[in-house]
Amino acid sequence: MDGLTLTWPLWIACAGVILAAGITQGTLGFGFPALATPILALLTDIKTAIILNLLPNFTLNLVSILRGGNWGESVGKYWPVAAYVLAGSVLGTQFLIYAPQDPVRLLLAASIIAYLYQHKLARLDWSWLTQYPRFSAMAFGVTGGFFSGSVNQSLPPLLIYFTRLAVPVLVMTQALNLCFLGGKTVQAIVLGLAGQIRISSALANVPLTIVALVGLYLGAHLQNRFSAQTYNRVLRWVLFGIAVLLIVQGAPWLWRSA
């Protein structure tokens, strides 16, 4: 959080974002970084947004893995994808550290749009996934890891991968959270070694993690009271609006580079 002062109003806004993202995770089983990172990026900057939700993101992924069970099918079968996510996360985090903010914002917007329209991307011919299983695991794992390390958005490529392989929902959720957990671990290590995480920002993660856990608890209890389809529809419109704002913020970089 280089040179950025988080005032109390901004702290409260960040806590509200983390709470909403935690509720999303509890309701849908995933989605915490998909909501928290872009909104925090609008309030601060990409790097600060990622650092602020490092521990909350890690903790919620860990809880989701431990709560879901089915380790034999998820971890035992899909650990190579998670391993490739680690490699991709190293590359993505390096990009986050050294790239200018505006192109990172545009990359974040692109990842949100890919998430929103993944159902259309899934209609493409993905038969090569089963024809070349090792290559496809590497390609989607590294790609997902890169987006995880750079903009906290590994869901679009990984969701397409697991969906096209017809992986059962529970197993897919476990495998996704395993990939997310590994990606966050590598991201934190790389940022720490690069001197990007200060003690103050690390301490800031503790109360925000508590807020995220409260959101997770609320989301789990709201799961049976509200339609997941309705909740997801509202979330999609919110994310679309955020993507537009990120494009507006990052677009001047394209003009300067032209």
C-alpha positions as CSV (number, residue, x, y, z in Angstrom):
1,M,0.0,0.0,0.0
2,D,2.7,2.3,-1.1
3,G,2.0,5.9,-0.1
4,L,-1.8,5.3,0.2
5,T,-3.4,6.5,3.4
6,L,-6.6,4.6,4.3
7,T,-8.9,7.0,6.1
8,W,-11.6,5.8,8.4
9,P,-14.4,6.2,5.8
10,L,-12.3,4.2,3.3
11,W,-11.7,1.5,5.9
12,I,-15.4,1.2,6.5
13,A,-16.0,1.0,2.8
14,C,-13.4,-1.7,2.4
15,A,-14.9,-3.6,5.3
16,G,-18.3,-3.4,3.6
17,V,-16.9,-4.7,0.4
18,I,-15.2,-7.6,2.2
19,L,-18.5,-8.4,4.0
20,A,-20.4,-8.5,0.7
21,A,-17.8,-10.7,-0.9
22,G,-17.9,-13.0,2.1
23,I,-21.7,-13.3,1.7
24,T,-21.2,-14.1,-2.0
25,Q,-18.7,-16.9,-1.1
26,G,-21.1,-18.3,1.5
27,T,-24.1,-18.2,-0.8
28,L,-22.5,-19.5,-4.1
29,G,-19.5,-21.5,-2.7
30,F,-17.0,-19.2,-4.6
31,G,-16.7,-15.7,-5.9
32,F,-15.0,-13.8,-3.0
33,P,-12.1,-12.4,-5.2
34,A,-14.4,-11.9,-8.2
35,L,-16.3,-9.3,-6.2
36,A,-13.8,-8.0,-3.6
37,T,-10.9,-7.3,-5.9
38,P,-12.5,-5.1,-8.6
39,I,-14.6,-3.0,-6.1
40,L,-11.5,-2.4,-3.8
41,A,-9.6,-1.6,-7.0
42,L,-12.1,1.2,-7.7
43,L,-11.6,2.5,-4.1
44,T,-7.8,2.2,-4.0
45,D,-5.5,0.6,-6.6
46,I,-5.0,-2.9,-7.9
47,K,-2.0,-3.8,-5.7
48,T,-3.6,-2.4,-2.5
49,A,-6.9,-4.2,-3.4
50,I,-5.1,-7.5,-3.7
51,I,-3.0,-7.0,-0.5
52,L,-6.1,-6.0,1.5
53,N,-7.9,-9.2,0.8
54,L,-4.9,-11.6,0.8
55,L,-5.6,-13.1,4.3
56,P,-9.4,-12.9,4.0
57,N,-9.3,-14.7,0.6
58,F,-6.9,-17.3,1.8
59,T,-8.9,-18.0,5.0
60,L,-12.2,-18.3,3.1
61,N,-10.7,-20.7,0.6
62,L,-9.3,-22.8,3.4
63,V,-12.6,-22.9,5.2
64,S,-14.4,-23.8,2.0
65,I,-12.0,-26.7,1.3
66,L,-12.3,-28.1,4.9
67,R,-16.1,-27.7,5.0
68,G,-16.8,-29.4,1.7
69,G,-15.1,-32.8,2.1
70,N,-14.6,-35.1,-1.0
71,W,-10.8,-34.8,-0.8
72,G,-10.3,-38.1,-2.6
73,E,-12.0,-36.9,-5.8
74,S,-11.0,-33.3,-5.8
75,V,-7.4,-33.1,-4.5
76,G,-6.5,-36.6,-5.4
77,K,-7.5,-36.2,-9.1
78,Y,-6.9,-32.6,-9.9
79,W,-3.8,-31.7,-7.9
80,P,-1.8,-31.3,-11.2
81,V,-4.0,-28.4,-12.2
82,A,-3.5,-26.8,-8.8
83,A,0.3,-27.3,-9.2
84,Y,0.3,-25.5,-12.6
85,V,-1.7,-22.7,-10.9
86,L,1.2,-22.2,-8.6
87,A,3.6,-21.6,-11.5
88,G,1.2,-19.3,-13.2
89,S,0.7,-17.3,-10.0
90,V,4.4,-16.6,-9.8
91,L,4.3,-15.0,-13.3
92,G,1.1,-13.1,-12.6
93,T,2.3,-11.7,-9.3
94,Q,5.5,-10.5,-11.1
95,F,3.3,-8.8,-13.7
96,L,1.3,-7.1,-10.8
97,I,4.5,-5.8,-9.2
98,Y,6.1,-4.3,-12.3
99,A,3.3,-3.4,-14.7
100,P,1.7,0.1,-14.7
101,Q,-1.7,0.3,-13.0
102,D,-3.8,1.2,-16.0
103,P,-3.0,-2.0,-18.1
104,V,-3.6,-4.1,-14.9
105,R,-7.0,-2.4,-14.5
106,L,-7.8,-3.3,-18.2
107,L,-6.7,-6.9,-17.5
108,L,-9.0,-7.0,-14.5
109,A,-11.9,-5.7,-16.6
110,A,-11.2,-8.3,-19.3
111,S,-11.2,-11.1,-16.7
112,I,-14.5,-9.9,-15.3
113,I,-16.0,-9.8,-18.8
114,A,-14.6,-13.3,-19.4
115,Y,-16.3,-14.4,-16.2
116,L,-19.6,-12.9,-17.2
117,Y,-19.6,-14.5,-20.6
118,Q,-17.9,-17.8,-19.8
119,H,-21.1,-19.6,-20.9
120,K,-20.5,-18.3,-24.4
121,L,-16.8,-19.2,-24.3
122,A,-17.8,-22.7,-23.1
123,R,-19.7,-23.2,-26.4
124,L,-16.5,-23.3,-28.3
125,D,-14.9,-26.6,-29.3
126,W,-13.0,-27.8,-26.3
127,S,-12.8,-31.4,-27.3
128,W,-9.0,-31.2,-27.1
129,L,-9.2,-31.0,-23.4
130,T,-9.9,-34.8,-23.2
131,Q,-7.6,-35.5,-26.2
132,Y,-4.6,-33.9,-24.6
133,P,-5.4,-34.0,-20.8
134,R,-1.8,-33.2,-19.6
135,F,-1.5,-30.2,-21.9
136,S,-4.9,-28.9,-21.2
137,A,-4.3,-29.1,-17.4
138,M,-1.1,-27.2,-17.9
139,A,-2.6,-24.6,-20.2
140,F,-5.6,-23.8,-18.0
141,G,-3.7,-24.2,-14.8
142,V,-1.0,-21.7,-15.8
143,T,-3.5,-19.3,-17.3
144,G,-5.7,-19.4,-14.2
145,G,-2.6,-18.9,-12.0
146,F,-1.5,-15.9,-14.0
147,F,-4.9,-14.2,-13.6
148,S,-4.8,-15.2,-9.9
149,G,-1.5,-13.6,-9.3
150,S,-2.1,-10.5,-11.4
151,V,-5.7,-9.6,-10.8
152,N,-7.1,-12.2,-8.3
153,Q,-9.4,-13.6,-11.0
154,S,-8.5,-17.2,-11.8
155,L,-12.2,-18.4,-12.0
156,P,-13.0,-17.9,-15.7
157,P,-10.4,-20.2,-17.3
158,L,-10.6,-22.8,-14.4
159,L,-14.4,-22.8,-14.5
160,I,-14.4,-23.4,-18.2
161,Y,-11.9,-26.2,-17.8
162,F,-13.8,-28.1,-15.0
163,T,-17.2,-27.5,-16.6
164,R,-16.2,-28.9,-20.0
165,L,-14.8,-32.0,-18.3
166,A,-18.2,-32.4,-16.7
167,V,-16.7,-32.5,-13.2
168,P,-19.5,-32.9,-10.5
169,V,-20.4,-29.6,-8.8
170,L,-19.1,-30.5,-5.3
171,V,-15.8,-31.8,-6.6
172,M,-15.4,-28.8,-8.9
173,T,-16.0,-26.4,-6.0
174,Q,-13.3,-28.2,-3.9
175,A,-10.8,-28.3,-6.8
176,L,-11.4,-24.6,-7.5
177,N,-10.9,-23.6,-3.9
178,L,-7.7,-25.7,-3.8
179,C,-6.4,-23.8,-6.8
180,F,-7.4,-20.5,-5.3
181,L,-5.7,-21.4,-2.0
182,G,-2.5,-22.3,-3.7
183,G,-2.6,-19.2,-5.9
184,K,-3.0,-17.0,-2.9
185,T,-0.2,-18.6,-1.0
186,V,2.2,-18.1,-3.9
187,Q,1.0,-14.6,-4.4
188,A,1.6,-13.7,-0.7
189,I,5.1,-15.2,-0.8
190,V,6.1,-13.4,-4.0
191,L,4.7,-10.1,-2.8
192,G,6.4,-10.5,0.6
193,L,9.8,-11.3,-0.9
194,A,9.5,-8.3,-3.2
195,G,8.9,-6.1,-0.2
196,Q,5.4,-5.2,-1.3
197,I,3.6,-6.2,2.0
198,R,4.2,-3.9,4.9
199,I,3.5,-4.8,8.6
200,S,0.7,-2.2,8.7
201,S,-1.0,-3.8,5.7
202,A,-0.5,-7.3,7.1
203,L,-2.2,-6.3,10.4
204,A,-5.0,-4.7,8.4
205,N,-5.8,-8.1,7.0
206,V,-6.8,-9.5,10.5
207,P,-9.9,-7.4,11.1
208,L,-10.9,-7.7,7.5
209,T,-10.6,-11.5,7.7
210,I,-13.0,-11.5,10.7
211,V,-15.4,-9.4,8.6
212,A,-15.0,-11.9,5.7
213,L,-15.8,-14.8,8.0
214,V,-18.9,-13.1,9.3
215,G,-20.0,-12.6,5.6
216,L,-19.3,-16.3,4.9
217,Y,-21.5,-17.3,7.9
218,L,-24.3,-15.0,6.8
219,G,-24.1,-16.2,3.2
220,A,-24.3,-19.8,4.3
221,H,-27.5,-19.1,6.2
222,L,-29.0,-16.9,3.5
223,Q,-28.4,-19.7,1.0
224,N,-31.7,-21.4,1.7
225,R,-33.7,-18.2,1.9
226,F,-32.8,-16.6,-1.4
227,S,-32.7,-18.0,-4.9
228,A,-29.1,-18.6,-5.9
229,Q,-30.1,-17.7,-9.5
230,T,-31.5,-14.3,-8.4
231,Y,-28.4,-13.6,-6.3
232,N,-26.1,-14.5,-9.2
233,R,-28.1,-12.4,-11.6
234,V,-27.7,-9.3,-9.4
235,L,-24.0,-10.1,-9.0
236,R,-23.5,-10.3,-12.7
237,W,-25.0,-6.8,-13.2
238,V,-22.8,-5.4,-10.5
239,L,-19.7,-6.9,-12.0
240,F,-20.6,-5.6,-15.4
241,G,-20.9,-2.1,-14.1
242,I,-17.5,-2.5,-12.3
243,A,-15.9,-3.7,-15.5
244,V,-17.2,-0.6,-17.4
245,L,-15.7,1.7,-14.7
246,L,-12.4,-0.1,-14.8
247,I,-12.2,0.3,-18.6
248,V,-13.0,4.0,-18.2
249,Q,-10.2,4.3,-15.7
250,G,-7.7,2.4,-17.7
251,A,-8.6,3.6,-21.2
252,P,-6.3,6.7,-21.2
253,W,-3.3,4.3,-21.1
254,L,-4.4,2.9,-24.5
255,W,-4.6,6.4,-26.0
256,R,-1.2,7.3,-24.6
257,S,0.3,4.1,-25.9
258,A,-1.2,4.5,-29.4
